[in-house]
C-alpha cells in the first residue's frame, strides 16, 4: 500500500474502499475481504447507514492499522459532538481517523461549522478533519478563516478532471480524494481509455485509478467482489507513460454523475 501525508502528519492510504450502498451482512463481508487482501482505508458515512456493519468488519484487524473515514450531514452541524459520539458507538471505535462535512450548505456558515468540529479533534474523537463536495469558493471561505481542511473528497475521474480544484487543493496542502473514480461506470466504455487499457493489458478501471495516483489523488472506489478488489489493488503496481497521462487529461467533459438537487458547485 502507498500512503500520502496529510498536513497534520497523519498518513492516508492512497487506495481505500468506498462503502456507499453496501449494507448489512454484505457490507461486513466486503469490508472483511478488503482488509484480508491488504486494504487499510475504509470510507463510510452516516448517510450510508452501514456504520454497524463496518464496525463489525474492522474488528478483524488492529484498529491502529486502519484509516477510517466517516461523514456528517449538514443538518447535524449545529451540535456535532453527540452525533459523532453516536458514530463511534455504532462503529465500535474510540476515534475516527477522518471526519468530513458531507456537503456544503449555504443556509449556514461552513466556517462556523468547521470551526466547531475542531473541538472534536481536541478531544481526540477525530484525528483529522475535512470536507466533501466543496468547490473552490467553499474552500476559500475556510482558508480565509485560517481553517484549512486536511481533505476534500469529491467526484473526480477522467471525464470530470477538475484541474483548477486540484491545483487549489495542492496550493494549500489539502489532499484530494476521488469518489466515483469510474463515474458510476459511465466512463468504462470510453474508446480512448479502452485503447490505453489494452496497451497495458489492464482494465479501464485500473487505468483510471493509476491516473489518479499519478496526480497524488486518493481514490475510494466501491467494489463488492474479490476480483474487483484485487484489480483495484493491482492498479498500484504500474505507472502510466507521460503521453498516456496527457491523453487522459484531455478527455474532460465535466461529466458529473453525482449531482443532487441541493448541490452547490462553482460554475
C-alpha positions as CSV (number, residue, x, y, z in Angstrom):
1,X,0.0,0.0,0.0
2,X,1.1,3.5,-0.7
3,X,0.4,6.5,1.6
4,X,0.1,10.2,1.3
5,X,1.0,12.6,4.2
6,X,-1.8,14.9,5.5
7,X,-0.7,18.3,6.7
8,X,-1.5,17.0,10.2
9,X,1.3,14.5,9.9
10,X,-1.1,11.5,9.6
11,X,-0.7,9.1,6.6
12,X,-3.7,8.2,4.5
13,X,-3.6,5.1,2.3
14,X,-3.9,6.3,-1.4
15,X,-6.4,3.5,-2.1
16,X,-9.4,2.9,0.0
17,X,-12.8,1.1,-0.1
18,X,-15.9,3.1,-0.6
19,X,-18.9,1.6,1.1
20,X,-21.8,3.6,-0.4
21,X,-24.9,1.3,-1.0
22,X,-23.2,-1.6,0.9
23,X,-25.3,-2.6,3.9
24,X,-25.8,-5.4,6.4
25,X,-24.0,-8.7,6.1
26,X,-22.9,-7.9,2.5
27,X,-21.1,-4.7,3.7
28,X,-19.5,-6.7,6.6
29,X,-18.3,-9.4,4.2
30,X,-16.9,-7.0,1.6
31,X,-15.0,-4.9,4.2
32,X,-13.6,-8.1,5.7
33,X,-12.5,-9.3,2.2
34,X,-10.9,-5.9,1.5
35,X,-9.0,-6.0,4.8
36,X,-7.8,-9.5,4.2
37,X,-6.4,-8.5,0.8
38,X,-4.4,-5.6,2.3
39,X,-6.8,-2.6,2.2
40,X,-6.2,-0.3,5.2
41,X,-8.6,2.6,4.3
42,X,-12.3,2.3,4.8
43,X,-14.7,5.1,3.8
44,X,-18.2,5.3,5.2
45,X,-20.8,8.0,6.1
46,X,-23.8,8.4,8.4
47,X,-26.0,8.7,5.4
48,X,-24.9,5.2,4.2
49,X,-26.5,3.6,7.2
50,X,-23.8,0.9,7.5
51,X,-21.7,2.0,10.5
52,X,-22.5,-1.1,12.5
53,X,-21.6,-3.4,9.7
54,X,-18.3,-1.6,9.0
55,X,-17.6,-1.7,12.8
56,X,-18.1,-5.4,12.9
57,X,-15.8,-6.0,10.0
58,X,-12.9,-3.9,11.2
59,X,-12.7,-5.9,14.4
60,X,-10.7,-8.4,12.4
61,X,-7.6,-6.1,12.3
62,X,-5.8,-3.9,14.8
63,X,-7.5,-0.6,14.9
64,X,-4.3,1.5,14.6
65,X,-3.6,-0.1,11.2
66,X,-6.9,1.1,9.7
67,X,-7.6,4.6,8.3
68,X,-11.4,5.0,9.0
69,X,-13.4,7.9,7.5
70,X,-17.0,8.9,8.1
71,X,-19.1,11.9,7.1
72,X,-21.5,14.1,9.0
73,X,-24.6,15.5,7.2
74,X,-25.0,19.3,7.2
75,X,-28.2,19.3,9.3
76,X,-26.2,17.8,12.2
77,X,-23.5,20.5,12.3
78,X,-25.1,22.8,14.9
79,X,-24.4,20.2,17.6
80,X,-21.9,17.7,16.2
81,X,-20.5,16.1,19.4
82,X,-23.4,13.8,20.2
83,X,-23.8,12.9,16.6
84,X,-20.1,11.9,16.2
85,X,-20.3,10.1,19.6
86,X,-23.1,8.0,18.1
87,X,-20.9,7.3,15.0
88,X,-18.2,6.0,17.3
89,X,-20.6,3.8,19.2
90,X,-22.0,2.4,16.0
91,X,-18.5,1.8,14.6
92,X,-17.3,0.5,18.0
93,X,-14.2,2.6,17.8
94,X,-12.7,5.2,20.1
95,X,-11.9,7.6,17.2
96,X,-12.2,8.4,13.6
97,X,-9.1,9.0,11.5
98,X,-11.0,11.5,9.4
99,X,-14.4,13.2,9.7
100,X,-15.8,15.1,6.7
101,X,-18.6,17.5,6.3
102,X,-20.6,15.6,3.7
103,X,-21.9,18.5,1.6
104,X,-21.6,22.3,1.9
105,X,-24.8,24.1,2.8
106,X,-25.4,27.8,2.0
107,X,-28.1,28.1,4.7
108,X,-25.5,28.1,7.4
109,X,-21.9,29.2,7.9
110,X,-19.5,26.4,6.9
111,X,-16.7,28.4,8.6
112,X,-18.6,28.3,11.9
113,X,-19.4,24.6,11.5
114,X,-15.9,23.6,10.6
115,X,-14.6,25.7,13.5
116,X,-16.8,23.8,15.9
117,X,-15.6,20.5,14.6
118,X,-12.1,21.4,15.8
119,X,-13.3,20.7,19.4
120,X,-13.9,17.1,18.4
121,X,-10.2,16.9,17.3
122,X,-9.0,18.5,20.5
123,X,-11.0,15.8,22.5
124,X,-9.4,13.0,20.5
125,X,-12.7,11.9,18.9
126,X,-11.3,12.5,15.4
127,X,-7.7,12.8,14.3
128,X,-8.2,14.8,11.0
129,X,-11.0,17.0,9.6
130,X,-12.0,17.6,6.1
131,X,-14.9,18.3,3.7
132,X,-16.6,16.6,0.8
133,X,-18.1,18.1,-2.3
134,X,-16.6,21.5,-1.6
135,X,-15.9,23.7,-4.6
136,X,-13.1,26.3,-4.7
137,X,-15.4,29.1,-3.4
138,X,-16.3,26.9,-0.4
139,X,-12.7,26.1,0.3
140,X,-11.7,29.8,0.0
141,X,-14.1,30.7,2.8
142,X,-12.4,28.2,5.1
143,X,-8.8,29.1,4.0
144,X,-9.6,32.8,4.6
145,X,-10.7,32.0,8.1
146,X,-7.4,30.0,8.6
147,X,-9.4,26.8,8.7
148,X,-7.7,24.6,6.1
149,X,-9.2,21.2,5.9
150,X,-7.0,18.1,5.6
151,X,-9.0,16.5,2.8
152,X,-11.6,17.4,0.2
153,X,-13.5,14.4,-1.1
154,X,-15.1,15.0,-4.5
155,X,-16.2,13.2,-7.6
156,X,-13.1,13.0,-9.8
157,X,-12.3,10.9,-12.9
158,X,-11.0,11.4,-16.4
159,X,-14.3,12.8,-17.7
160,X,-14.6,15.1,-14.7
161,X,-11.0,16.4,-14.5
162,X,-11.3,19.2,-12.0
163,X,-7.9,20.7,-12.7
164,X,-8.5,24.0,-11.0
165,X,-9.8,22.4,-7.9
166,X,-6.9,20.1,-7.8
167,X,-4.4,23.0,-8.2
168,X,-6.2,24.9,-5.4
169,X,-6.0,21.9,-3.1
170,X,-2.4,21.3,-3.8
171,X,-1.6,25.0,-3.1
172,X,-3.0,24.7,0.4
173,X,-1.9,21.1,1.1
174,X,-5.4,19.8,1.0
175,X,-5.4,16.2,-0.1
176,X,-8.0,15.5,-2.7
177,X,-9.9,12.2,-2.5
178,X,-11.8,10.9,-5.5
179,X,-15.1,9.1,-5.0
180,X,-16.9,7.6,-8.0
181,X,-13.5,7.3,-9.8
182,X,-15.2,5.4,-12.6
183,X,-18.1,7.9,-13.0
184,X,-20.6,5.2,-11.9
185,X,-19.3,3.0,-14.7
186,X,-20.2,5.6,-17.4
187,X,-16.5,6.1,-18.4
188,X,-15.6,2.4,-18.7
189,X,-16.8,2.4,-22.3
190,X,-14.7,5.4,-23.4
191,X,-12.8,4.4,-26.5
192,X,-9.6,6.2,-25.7
193,X,-9.4,4.7,-22.2
194,X,-10.1,1.3,-23.6
195,X,-7.3,1.7,-26.1
196,X,-4.9,2.8,-23.4
197,X,-6.0,-0.1,-21.1
198,X,-5.4,-2.6,-23.9
199,X,-1.8,-1.3,-24.4
200,X,-1.1,-2.0,-20.7
201,X,-3.1,-5.2,-20.5
202,X,-5.2,-3.7,-17.8
203,X,-8.8,-2.8,-17.3
204,X,-10.2,0.7,-17.9
205,X,-10.9,0.9,-14.2
206,X,-7.3,0.2,-13.4
207,X,-6.1,2.9,-15.8
208,X,-8.4,5.4,-14.2
209,X,-7.0,4.6,-10.7
210,X,-3.4,4.7,-12.0
211,X,-4.2,8.2,-13.5
212,X,-5.4,9.4,-10.1
213,X,-2.5,8.0,-8.3
214,X,-0.1,9.7,-10.7
215,X,-1.6,13.0,-9.5
216,X,-1.3,12.0,-5.8
217,X,-5.1,11.8,-5.5
218,X,-6.6,9.3,-3.0
219,X,-9.2,7.0,-4.6
220,X,-12.0,5.2,-2.8
221,X,-13.8,3.0,-5.4
222,X,-16.6,0.8,-4.3
223,X,-16.1,-2.9,-5.0
224,X,-18.1,-5.9,-3.9
225,X,-16.3,-8.8,-5.5
226,X,-12.9,-10.3,-4.7
227,X,-12.0,-9.9,-8.4
228,X,-12.6,-6.1,-8.4
229,X,-11.0,-5.6,-5.0
230,X,-7.9,-7.3,-6.3
231,X,-7.9,-5.4,-9.6
232,X,-8.1,-2.1,-7.8
233,X,-5.2,-3.1,-5.6
234,X,-3.2,-4.1,-8.7
235,X,-3.6,-0.6,-10.1
236,X,-0.9,0.4,-7.6
237,X,1.6,-1.8,-9.3
238,X,2.2,0.0,-12.6
239,X,2.8,3.6,-13.9
240,X,1.4,5.3,-16.9
241,X,3.6,6.9,-19.5
242,X,3.6,10.6,-19.7
243,X,2.0,10.7,-23.1
244,X,-0.9,8.5,-21.9
245,X,-1.4,10.7,-18.9
246,X,-1.7,13.7,-21.2
247,X,-4.2,11.8,-23.4
248,X,-6.3,11.1,-20.4
249,X,-6.0,14.7,-19.2
250,X,-7.6,15.8,-22.5
251,X,-10.8,13.7,-22.0
252,X,-12.6,16.0,-19.6
253,X,-16.3,16.5,-20.3
254,X,-17.3,18.0,-17.0
255,X,-19.4,14.9,-16.5
256,X,-20.9,14.8,-13.0
257,X,-22.6,11.5,-12.2
258,X,-23.4,12.6,-8.6
259,X,-25.3,15.9,-8.9
260,X,-28.2,16.0,-6.3
261,X,-30.7,18.9,-6.5
262,X,-29.2,20.6,-3.4
263,X,-25.6,20.5,-4.7
264,X,-23.7,23.8,-4.8
265,X,-21.0,23.7,-7.4
266,X,-19.0,26.6,-8.9
267,X,-19.9,27.5,-12.4
